Amino acid sequence: MRLLFTPLMKKRLTRRVHTMLRASLRHFPELHGRTITIGYTRTNLGSAVLPRHTKSEPKLTVRLNARKLTYNTIGHELTHLVQGLSLFERPDRLSTAANKFPGGEKQCDIWTLARSSLFCDDAPSYLKLLRVVRENWPRYAKSVRALCIMAIEKRKTHRFYIRWLESQIKQLARKPLGKSGALEQMQLPFDD
């Protein structure tokens, strides 16, 4: 996979950003062998650009805010690229392969969280989450990811799988908070 950085992004490119991009891209085999242009945005967390109609190899572009970068944002934007590529690689809009990555922001959040726990470092932007879930994301992340995986499976037979997922997440918020692995690690006893 080849990464091209725009001049604006080159000015902001740090070792941290480069490491995060490489780690994220390992979870996207659909993008291997392709060239991805990484640009900079200051107006939002990120965006993905893919031309809708082209006869040649589509130009894949992701714009990221390097200062506020999370794995979730990178994964979300890379998932948009996969969504866009499915439009070019399917001969029929109704084919099974095409339905693997449906378009849309909520769908993108679901598929990103389900892809890897790496992308659970920040709450998704578009899924409907209660305030308690968003504010305590590290404690809910693992459970929400499991629900996203179940929702993708449920989608095969249940048309309103997003509604089902959001209702399940809402029910999670009503249960008492459990400890997250990240918080347990921070609470290791010190040697005297």
HELIX and SHEET records of a PDB file:
HELIX    1   1 PRO A    7  ARG A   12  1                                   6    
HELIX    2   2 ARG A   15  LEU A   25  1                                  11    
HELIX    3   3 PRO A   29  LEU A   31  5                                   3    
HELIX    4   4 ALA A   66  LYS A   68  5                                   3    
HELIX    5   5 TYR A   71  GLU A   89  1                                  19    
HELIX    6   6 ALA A   98  LYS A  100  5                                   3    
HELIX    7   7 GLU A  105  ARG A  115  1                                  11    
HELIX    8   8 SER A  117  CYS A  120  5                                   4    
HELIX    9   9 ARG A  131  GLU A  135  1                                   5    
HELIX   10  10 TRP A  137  LYS A  154  1                                  18    
HELIX   11  11 TYR A  161  ARG A  174  1                                  14    
HELIX   12  12 GLY A  181  MET A  186  1                                   6    
SHEET    1   A 4 ARG A   2  PHE A   5  0                                        
SHEET    2   A 4 THR A  35  TYR A  40  1                                        
SHEET    3   A 4 LEU A  60  LEU A  64  1                                        
SHEET    4   A 4 GLY A  46  VAL A  49 -1                                        
END                                                                             
